[in-house]
């Protein structure tokens, strides 16, 4: 009945979340009002795209802060970067050699060198600029400022390398081996626009134009909560029924790889009170709480029990793996709850959270690169679900090879994979040789 009412309702406000049976004045003027039956959750199943929009909406742009260059790698510029100085900031030598007036060596040949006195040495970093008199040469090093009067540099390889006097065996045209003021960057110009990701070259450029603390989008601060009374620290002995804690380590690494900052709250027991106390103690200064496990329909679903009445909505998403999901806000802080099986958790992170985190940081391309590749073997997928199979690219044959089966516990297969194979909801079978959508997880 609720679905029928939804179909008849044409307004923009969704009907789920209305928790009483009542006549609603939601219909457009002149239309018959509708009645909503009681419900407290989202629709029984969401599409992948719907849940992606929900998660993305929880994370707005992060604040702007000024960071030292050493702490800005991988971050995104929040404003245009303007050059305070030109590059080069002065005319300088592109070679080790001799600064000359080109007319003074115009006749120089290897068999008939021109000999000139060398009154000055000009190393890089010399602050004064002794002028070059006609008929002389200054020995000069790469990067050193060109002496006034000089218009070219003869490489040392075309001379005898003399210190007091030099024999020049080749002529040079004006401007040879000279880097001119501003030929790379003009003072006052925008060298890096807002939205630029700061990699090694961009950081080098920022330093070269005198910017020590660029304005960047602060990385989101993510609290990764690892819950489960069965979890044990890796390296410690296991008792029957226990497993090593891996999701927290895996998700914290995924958060960091996406460019955000992860803090781990590990080994929270399956106890509602203990979980709630730990959560409240860790919320300050956090942009996002990320959990895994405890979100299904069974007993001992501690995460679900804690968050249900605090603003987090749990629903199924039409995907495999990763159907049970939760998202919302607690005390103004975004919360995303992922399934507990490790493959489900990391695939869900890739599908929903990684692009949302990177978008919040201002990344111009927050999603993984997507390519179309021929499938190496047949593959089946459940109807009505978007399947994310793990795979490896075979560069030799130009195909993608499924790695392991669809099971959400096959962490070894996931670790051997370098991509995700995406099968649409309406597709239940793909033949070998057919092209499939592939998300590249590396590079």
WOURZI-V97522 format. One record per pair of residues at least 4 apart in sequence whose ideal C-beta (glycine too) atoms are under 8 Angstrom apart, sorted by the first residue. I is the first residue (numbers start at 1). GAP is how many residues later the second one is. D is the distance in Angstrom with one decimal. If there is no record, write none. Layout:
i	gap	d
I	GAP	D
I	GAP	D
This chain:
i	gap	d
1	4	6.5
1	36	5.9
2	4	6.4
2	13	7.2
2	34	7.1
2	35	5.2
2	37	6.4
3	4	6.6
4	4	6.7
5	4	6.2
5	10	6.7
5	29	5.2
5	30	6.7
5	31	6.3
5	32	7.5
6	8	7.9
6	9	5.6
8	26	6.1
9	6	6.2
9	17	6.6
9	18	6.8
9	25	5.1
10	17	7.4
10	18	6.7
10	21	7.5
11	15	5.1
11	16	6.6
11	17	6.7
13	13	6.1
15	11	8.0
15	19	7.8
15	21	5.0
16	23	5.8
16	25	6.9
16	26	5.3
16	27	5.8
17	22	7.4
17	23	7.1
17	24	7.8
17	25	7.5
18	4	7.9
18	6	7.4
18	18	4.6
18	20	7.6
18	21	6.8
19	19	5.8
19	20	6.9
19	21	5.1
20	16	8.0
20	18	5.9
21	14	6.7
21	15	6.9
21	16	5.7
21	17	5.6
22	13	7.0
22	14	7.1
23	10	5.2
23	11	7.9
23	12	5.7
24	9	6.0
24	10	5.9
24	11	6.9
24	12	6.0
25	8	6.1
26	7	7.2
26	8	6.6
27	4	4.0
27	5	6.5
27	6	5.2
27	7	6.0
41	272	6.2
41	273	6.9
41	274	6.4
42	4	6.3
42	271	5.3
42	273	4.3
43	272	7.0
44	271	7.4
44	272	6.6
45	270	6.9
45	271	4.5
45	272	6.9
45	273	5.4
46	4	4.4
46	5	4.8
46	8	7.7
46	269	5.3
46	270	7.1
46	271	5.0
46	272	6.9
46	279	7.7
47	4	7.2
47	270	7.4
47	271	5.5
47	339	8.0
47	378	7.6
48	4	6.2
48	269	6.1
48	270	6.4
48	271	5.2
48	303	6.5
48	338	4.9
48	377	8.0
49	4	6.6
50	4	6.5
51	4	6.3
51	264	7.6
51	266	4.8
51	274	5.9
51	276	7.1
51	301	6.2
52	4	6.1
52	299	6.8
52	300	5.6
52	303	7.4
52	304	7.8
53	4	6.2
54	4	7.2
54	273	5.3
55	4	7.6
55	272	5.3
55	281	5.9
55	297	4.4
55	298	6.4
55	301	5.1
56	299	7.1
56	300	4.5
56	303	6.4
58	230	7.5
58	269	6.3
58	270	7.6
58	271	6.7
58	276	3.8
58	277	7.8
58	278	7.2
58	298	7.3
59	161	6.5
59	228	6.9
59	229	6.6
59	275	5.7
59	297	5.0
59	298	6.7
59	300	7.3
59	301	4.3
60	300	6.6
61	156	6.6
61	299	6.0
61	301	6.6
62	155	4.9
62	156	4.6
62	157	7.0
62	158	5.7
62	225	7.0
62	298	5.2
62	299	5.9
62	300	7.9
63	154	7.6
63	155	5.2
64	14	4.2
64	15	7.5
64	151	5.4
64	152	7.1
64	153	6.4
64	154	7.2
65	150	7.4
65	151	6.6
65	153	4.9
66	147	4.2
66	148	7.0
66	149	5.6
66	150	7.6
67	4	4.6
67	5	4.5
67	8	6.8
67	146	6.2
67	147	6.9
67	149	5.5
68	4	6.9
68	144	6.6
68	145	5.7
69	134	5.2
69	137	6.1
69	138	5.8
69	142	7.8
69	143	6.3
69	144	7.5
69	145	7.1
72	126	5.1
72	131	6.6
72	142	5.7
72	144	5.5
73	125	6.1
73	126	7.1
73	127	7.5
73	130	6.3
74	123	6.8
74	124	6.7
74	125	7.4
74	185	5.3
75	122	7.5
75	123	5.5
75	141	4.0
75	142	6.4
75	144	6.8
75	184	7.1
75	286	6.9
76	119	6.3
76	120	7.0
76	121	5.6
76	122	7.3
76	140	6.1
76	141	5.0
76	285	5.4
76	286	3.9
76	287	5.8
76	288	7.9
77	4	6.1
77	115	5.8
77	116	7.3
77	117	5.3
77	118	6.4
77	119	4.7
77	121	6.6
77	137	6.1
77	138	6.7
77	139	6.1
77	285	7.9
78	116	6.2
78	137	4.5
78	138	5.7
78	139	5.3
78	284	6.7
79	115	5.2
79	136	4.8
80	110	4.7
80	112	7.2
80	113	5.4
80	114	5.4
81	109	6.9
81	110	5.5
81	111	4.0
81	112	7.8
81	115	7.6
81	125	6.1
81	128	7.5
81	130	5.9
81	133	6.1
82	106	6.5
82	107	7.1
82	108	5.8
82	109	7.1
83	4	7.0
83	102	5.1
83	103	7.1
83	104	5.7
83	105	6.5
83	106	5.5
83	107	7.9
83	108	5.0
83	126	4.0
83	127	7.8
84	103	7.0
84	125	5.9
84	126	4.5
84	127	7.3
85	4	4.9
85	102	5.6
85	124	5.8
85	125	5.6
86	95	5.8
86	96	3.7
86	99	6.0
86	100	5.8
86	101	4.3
87	95	7.0
87	97	4.3
87	98	3.8
87	121	5.8
87	122	6.5
88	4	5.5
88	91	4.9
88	92	7.2
88	93	6.1
88	94	7.3
88	95	6.9
88	96	6.7
89	92	7.0
90	55	5.1
90	56	7.7
90	91	5.6
91	54	6.7
91	55	4.3
91	87	6.0
91	88	6.9
91	89	5.5
91	90	5.4
92	51	5.5
92	52	6.1
92	53	5.4
92	54	6.1
92	86	7.5
92	87	5.1
93	4	7.0
93	6	6.6
93	29	7.8
93	47	4.7
93	48	6.8
93	49	5.8
93	50	6.7
93	51	5.3
93	53	6.4
93	60	4.9
93	84	6.5
93	85	6.8
93	86	7.4
94	48	6.7
94	59	6.9
94	83	4.6
94	84	6.5
94	85	5.1
95	47	6.0
95	58	5.4
95	60	4.8
95	61	7.5
95	82	4.5
96	44	7.5
96	45	5.5
96	46	5.4
96	59	7.3
96	60	5.1
97	42	7.9
97	43	6.4
97	56	4.8
97	57	5.0
97	58	4.5
97	59	4.7
97	60	8.0
97	61	7.6
97	62	7.0
97	80	6.7
98	18	7.7
98	20	7.2
98	39	4.2
98	40	6.7
98	41	5.8
98	42	6.5
98	55	6.7
98	56	4.8
98	58	7.2
98	61	6.1
98	68	5.6
98	70	6.9
99	23	6.7
99	33	6.1
99	38	6.6
99	39	4.5
99	41	4.5
99	47	6.0
99	48	5.3
99	51	3.9
99	53	7.6
99	54	5.5
100	4	5.6
100	5	5.4
100	16	7.1
100	32	7.4
100	37	4.9
100	50	6.1
100	51	7.9
100	52	5.8
100	53	7.3
100	54	5.7
100	68	7.2
100	72	7.1
101	4	7.8
101	31	6.6
101	33	6.2
101	48	6.5
101	49	6.3
101	50	6.1
101	51	7.6
102	4	6.5
102	49	5.5
102	50	4.6
102	69	7.4
102	70	5.5
102	71	6.1
102	72	4.9
102	74	7.4
104	10	7.0
104	12	6.6
104	30	6.7
104	31	5.8
104	32	7.9
104	33	7.7
105	9	5.1
105	11	7.6
105	49	6.5
105	63	4.9
105	65	7.6
105	66	5.4
105	67	6.3
106	65	5.3
107	5	7.2
107	7	6.3
107	64	7.0
108	4	7.3
108	5	5.8
108	6	4.2
108	60	4.7
108	61	6.1
108	62	5.7
108	63	5.0
109	4	7.1
109	60	6.7
109	61	7.2
109	62	7.6
110	59	4.3
110	60	6.8
113	46	8.0
113	47	7.6
113	54	4.2
113	55	5.6
113	56	4.5
114	53	7.3
114	54	4.8
115	50	5.9
115	51	7.1
115	52	5.0
115	53	7.5
116	19	6.6
116	20	5.7
116	21	4.3
116	49	6.9
116	50	5.7
116	52	6.5
117	18	7.6
117	19	5.2
117	20	7.4
117	47	7.1
117	48	5.5
118	18	7.1
118	19	5.4
118	20	6.8
118	21	5.4
118	44	6.5
118	45	6.2
118	46	5.8
118	47	6.1
118	48	5.3
119	11	7.8
119	14	7.5
119	17	5.7
119	19	7.2
120	10	4.8
120	18	4.5
120	19	7.4
120	27	7.2
121	17	7.2
121	18	4.9
121	19	7.9
122	4	5.5
122	8	7.4
122	16	5.1
122	17	6.9
122	18	4.4
122	19	6.9
122	22	4.6
122	23	7.1
122	25	6.2
123	18	4.9
123	21	5.8
124	17	5.1
124	18	6.7
124	19	4.1
124	20	4.6
125	19	7.5
126	18	6.2
126	19	7.1
129	16	5.7
129	18	5.9
129	19	5.9
130	8	7.1
130	17	5.9
131	16	5.9
131	17	4.3
131	18	5.0
132	4	6.2
132	5	7.5
132	6	5.7
132	15	4.3
132	16	6.9
132	17	3.9
132	18	4.4
133	16	7.1
134	15	7.6
137	17	7.5
137	29	5.5
137	31	7.2
138	9	5.2
138	12	6.8
139	24	6.8
139	27	7.4
140	4	5.0
140	6	7.6
140	7	7.6
140	13	6.2
146	4	5.3
146	7	7.8
146	32	6.1
151	23	4.5
151	24	6.7
151	27	7.3
152	20	4.3
152	21	6.8
152	22	5.8
152	23	6.4
152	24	4.4
152	25	6.6
152	26	6.4
153	19	7.3
153	23	6.5
153	24	3.9
153	25	6.2
154	4	5.5
154	5	6.0
154	14	5.4
154	16	6.7
154	18	5.5
154	22	7.9
154	23	7.7
155	4	7.7
155	22	6.6
156	5	5.7
158	10	6.8
158	11	5.4
158	12	4.2
159	7	5.1
159	8	6.2
159	9	5.3
159	10	6.5
160	6	6.5
160	7	4.4
160	9	7.8
161	5	7.3
162	4	4.1
162	5	6.4
172	4	4.1
172	5	7.3
175	5	7.5
179	4	6.5
182	4	4.9
182	5	6.8
185	4	6.1
185	6	5.6
185	20	7.9
185	23	8.0
185	24	6.4
191	14	5.8
191	15	7.8
191	18	5.8
192	4	4.5
192	6	8.0
192	10	5.8
192	13	6.6
192	14	6.9
194	168	7.9
195	167	6.0
195	169	5.2
196	6	5.9
197	5	7.3
197	166	6.5
197	167	7.4
198	4	4.7
198	5	5.4
198	8	7.3
198	16	6.9
198	18	7.0
199	4	7.0
200	4	6.3
201	4	6.4
202	4	6.5
203	4	6.5
204	4	6.2
205	4	6.5
206	5	4.3
206	8	5.5
207	4	7.1
207	5	7.4
217	143	7.5
217	144	4.7
217	145	4.4
218	143	7.9
219	40	5.8
219	41	4.8
219	42	4.8
219	142	6.2
220	40	4.3
220	41	7.1
220	67	4.4
220	68	5.9
220	137	5.4
220	140	5.5
220	141	6.8
221	39	7.3
221	40	5.2
221	42	7.1
221	64	6.3
221	65	5.3
221	66	4.9
221	67	7.4
222	33	4.8
222	38	5.2
222	39	6.7
222	40	5.1
222	41	7.2
222	64	7.2
222	65	6.8
222	66	4.7
222	67	7.7
222	68	5.5
222	135	7.5
223	39	8.0
223	40	5.3
223	41	8.0
223	42	6.1
223	59	5.2
223	60	7.5
223	63	4.7
223	65	7.1
223	66	4.9
223	67	6.9
224	24	5.5
224	27	5.1
224	28	4.7
224	31	6.5
224	38	5.4
224	39	7.0
224	40	5.0
224	41	7.0
224	66	5.1
224	67	7.9
225	23	7.7
225	40	4.7
225	43	5.9
225	50	7.8
225	53	7.3
225	54	7.1
225	57	7.7
225	64	6.4
225	65	7.0
225	66	4.6
226	5	6.6
226	19	5.6
226	21	6.1
226	22	3.2
226	38	6.6
226	39	6.9
226	40	4.5
226	41	6.5
226	42	6.6
226	66	7.4
227	4	7.9
227	41	4.5
227	42	7.5
227	43	6.6
227	48	6.3
227	64	6.5
227	65	7.9
227	66	5.9
227	67	5.8
227	75	6.1
227	76	6.3
228	17	7.5
228	40	7.9
228	41	7.7
228	42	6.1
228	65	6.1
228	66	7.9
228	112	7.6
229	40	4.8
229	41	4.5
229	42	7.8
230	11	6.2
230	12	5.2
230	13	5.7
231	11	7.4
231	12	6.5
231	13	7.4
231	14	4.0
231	35	7.8
231	36	5.8
232	4	5.3
232	5	8.0
232	6	5.8
232	7	8.0
232	10	4.9
232	11	6.9
232	12	5.6
232	13	6.5
233	11	7.5
233	12	6.6
233	34	7.5
234	10	4.7
234	11	6.9
234	12	7.5
234	15	7.7
238	4	4.9
238	5	7.3
238	6	7.0
245	4	7.0
245	21	6.3
245	22	6.7
246	4	5.7
246	96	5.9
246	165	7.2
247	4	5.9
247	45	4.4
247	46	7.0
247	93	7.0
247	95	5.8
247	98	5.3
248	4	6.0
248	16	5.3
248	18	5.3
248	44	7.7
249	4	6.4
249	15	7.9
250	4	6.4
250	92	6.4
250	95	7.0
250	96	5.9
251	4	6.3
251	11	7.6
251	39	6.1
251	41	6.3
251	87	7.6
251	94	6.4
251	95	7.3
251	98	6.2
252	4	6.5
252	10	4.0
252	12	5.2
253	4	6.1
253	9	7.8
254	4	6.4
254	92	6.4
254	95	5.1
254	96	7.8
254	100	7.0
255	5	4.8
255	6	7.4
255	7	4.0
255	35	7.1
255	102	7.1
256	4	6.9
256	5	7.3
256	6	5.5
258	95	7.7
258	96	4.8
258	99	4.8
258	100	5.8
259	98	7.0
259	99	6.3
259	102	5.7
259	104	7.4
260	28	7.9
260	97	4.9
260	101	7.4
263	19	7.4
263	23	7.6
265	13	5.8
265	17	5.4
268	6	6.4
268	7	5.4
268	10	5.2
269	5	5.3
269	6	7.7
270	5	7.9
270	24	7.5
270	30	5.5
270	32	4.9
271	4	6.3
271	31	6.8
272	4	6.2
272	30	5.7
272	33	5.1
272	34	5.6
273	4	6.3
274	4	6.3
275	4	6.2
275	27	5.3
275	28	7.2
275	31	5.1
276	4	6.3
276	30	5.3
277	4	6.3
278	4	6.3
279	4	6.4
279	10	7.0
279	27	6.9
279	51	7.5
282	4	6.7
282	7	7.9
283	6	7.3
283	47	7.3
283	48	6.0
283	50	5.6
286	47	5.6
287	46	7.0
287	47	6.5
287	73	7.8
288	45	7.0
288	46	4.6
288	47	7.3
288	48	6.6
288	69	7.7
289	41	7.0
289	44	6.0
289	45	7.2
289	46	4.6
289	47	7.4
290	46	5.5
290	47	7.9
290	48	7.1
290	59	8.0
290	63	7.0
291	4	7.8
291	12	5.1
291	44	7.6
291	45	7.7
291	46	4.8
291	47	6.8
292	45	7.5
292	46	4.5
292	47	6.8
292	48	5.4
292	53	4.3
293	10	6.6
293	45	7.9
293	46	7.0
293	47	2.8
293	52	7.9
294	6	7.5
294	7	4.8
294	8	4.7
294	9	3.3
294	10	5.9
294	11	7.9
294	43	7.5
294	46	6.7
295	6	6.4
295	8	5.5
295	9	5.2
295	19	6.0
295	29	4.7
295	30	7.0
295	31	5.2
295	42	4.9
295	43	7.4
295	44	6.3
295	45	7.5
296	5	5.9
296	8	7.7
296	28	5.0
296	43	7.4
296	44	7.8
297	4	7.4
297	27	7.7
301	4	6.1
302	4	6.2
303	4	6.1
303	23	7.4
303	34	5.4
304	4	5.8
304	10	5.8
304	22	7.0
304	33	7.6
306	4	7.0
307	4	7.5
307	5	3.7
307	7	7.7
307	19	6.5
307	21	7.1
307	23	6.8
307	28	6.4
307	30	6.7
308	4	6.7
308	6	6.8
310	18	7.9
310	20	4.9
311	17	4.5
311	18	5.0
311	19	5.4
311	24	7.5
312	14	5.1
312	15	6.7
312	16	3.6
312	17	7.7
312	18	6.7
312	23	5.2
312	25	6.7
313	13	6.6
313	14	6.6
313	15	5.3
314	10	7.1
314	11	7.2
314	12	4.2
314	23	7.3
315	10	6.3
315	11	7.5
316	7	4.9
316	8	6.2
316	9	7.4
317	5	6.6
317	6	5.8
317	7	7.8
317	8	4.9
318	5	7.6
318	66	5.8
318	67	5.0
318	68	6.4
318	107	6.0
319	4	6.3
319	32	7.1
319	66	5.6
319	67	4.9
319	68	7.3
319	69	6.7
320	61	7.4
320	62	5.9
320	65	4.7
320	66	7.5
320	67	4.8
320	68	7.2
320	86	6.1
321	18	7.2
321	20	6.7
321	22	5.5
321	23	4.1
321	26	5.7
321	27	7.9
321	67	7.0
321	85	7.0
321	86	7.7
321	87	3.7
322	16	7.3
322	17	5.5
322	22	4.4
322	23	7.8
322	25	5.4
322	26	4.2
322	29	7.1
322	66	7.5
322	86	7.4
323	16	7.3
323	21	8.0
323	62	7.7
324	15	5.2
325	11	8.0
325	12	6.9
325	13	7.0
325	14	7.3
325	23	6.7
325	27	7.5
326	9	7.4
326	10	7.2
326	11	3.6
327	7	7.9
327	8	6.8
327	9	5.2
327	10	7.2
328	6	8.0
328	7	5.5
329	4	6.3
329	5	5.9
329	6	6.4
330	5	5.2
336	16	6.9
336	17	5.9
338	6	7.0
338	7	4.6
338	10	4.6
338	11	6.6
339	5	3.8
339	6	5.9
339	9	6.4
339	69	7.1
340	4	7.3
340	5	6.8
341	4	6.7
341	67	3.8
341	68	5.3
342	4	6.4
342	66	7.7
342	67	7.0
342	69	4.6
342	72	7.3
343	4	5.9
343	47	7.4
343	64	7.3
343	65	4.6
343	66	6.5
343	67	5.9
343	68	6.1
343	70	7.8
343	71	5.1
344	4	6.0
344	64	4.2
345	4	6.5
346	4	6.5
346	68	6.4
347	4	6.2
347	41	5.0
347	67	7.9
347	73	7.0
348	4	5.8
348	5	7.4
349	4	4.8
349	5	6.0
350	4	5.4
350	18	7.0
350	38	7.8
350	70	6.6
350	89	7.1
350	91	7.3
351	37	6.8
352	4	6.6
353	4	5.9
354	4	6.4
354	12	7.6
354	14	7.5
355	4	6.0
355	11	4.4
355	12	4.8
355	13	7.9
356	4	6.5
356	10	7.6
357	4	6.7
357	9	7.9
358	5	4.0
358	8	3.7
358	9	7.9
359	4	6.5
359	7	4.3
368	52	7.9
368	71	4.4
368	72	5.8
368	73	6.6
369	70	7.4
369	71	4.5
369	74	7.8
370	67	6.1
370	68	6.9
370	69	5.8
370	70	7.5
371	67	5.2
371	69	6.5
372	63	4.7
372	64	7.2
372	65	6.4
372	66	7.1
373	20	6.8
373	25	7.2
373	26	6.4
373	27	4.4
373	62	6.7
373	63	6.5
373	65	4.8
374	24	6.5
374	25	4.9
374	26	7.2
374	59	5.4
374	60	6.8
374	61	5.6
374	62	7.7
375	4	6.1
375	24	6.6
375	25	6.1
375	27	7.7
375	46	7.3
375	55	5.6
375	56	7.5
375	57	5.8
375	58	6.8
375	59	5.5
375	60	7.6
375	61	5.1
376	18	6.4
376	21	7.0
376	23	4.0
376	24	6.4
376	25	4.5
376	26	7.4
376	56	6.3
377	24	7.3
377	25	6.5
377	55	5.0
378	51	7.1
378	52	6.7
378	53	5.6
378	54	5.3
379	10	6.6
379	23	5.9
379	42	7.3
379	44	6.8
379	50	7.4
379	51	4.7
379	57	7.9
380	48	6.5
380	49	5.5
380	50	7.9
381	4	7.1
381	6	4.1
381	8	7.9
381	25	8.0
381	42	4.1
381	46	6.0
381	47	5.6
381	48	7.3
381	49	7.4
382	5	6.9
382	46	7.1
383	42	7.8
383	43	7.8
383	45	5.2
384	41	5.6
385	40	6.0
386	36	6.8
386	37	6.9
386	38	6.2
386	39	5.0
387	19	6.7
387	34	7.9
387	35	7.4
387	36	4.2
388	32	4.9
388	33	7.3
388	34	6.0
388	35	8.0
389	13	5.3
389	14	7.9
389	17	6.3
389	31	7.0
389	32	4.2
389	34	6.9
390	12	7.1
390	13	4.6
390	14	6.0
390	20	7.6
390	23	5.4
390	24	5.2
390	26	7.8
390	27	3.9
390	29	7.8
390	30	6.5
390	31	7.4
391	9	4.7
391	10	5.9
391	11	5.3
391	12	5.5
391	26	5.8
391	27	7.7
391	28	5.0
391	29	6.9
391	30	4.5
391	47	6.9
392	8	7.1
392	9	4.9
392	11	5.4
392	24	6.7
392	25	5.9
392	26	5.7
392	27	7.1
393	6	7.9
393	7	5.6
393	8	7.8
393	25	6.0
393	26	5.8
393	45	7.4
393	47	7.9
394	4	7.1
394	5	4.9
394	6	7.0
394	7	5.4
400	19	6.4
400	21	5.9
400	36	6.7
400	38	5.3
402	19	6.3
403	10	4.7
403	11	7.7
403	13	5.4
403	14	4.6
404	6	4.3
404	8	7.3
404	9	2.6
404	10	7.5
404	12	7.8
405	5	6.5
405	8	7.6
410	4	6.5
411	4	6.3
412	4	6.6
413	4	6.6
417	24	6.9
418	22	7.3
418	23	5.6
418	24	4.8
419	19	4.9
419	20	6.0
419	21	5.4
419	22	5.5
419	23	7.9
420	18	7.0
420	19	4.3
420	21	6.6
421	15	5.4
421	16	7.5
421	17	5.9
422	14	6.9
422	15	4.2
422	16	7.1
422	17	6.5
423	4	5.2
423	7	6.3
423	13	6.8
424	13	8.0
430	4	5.1
430	6	6.1
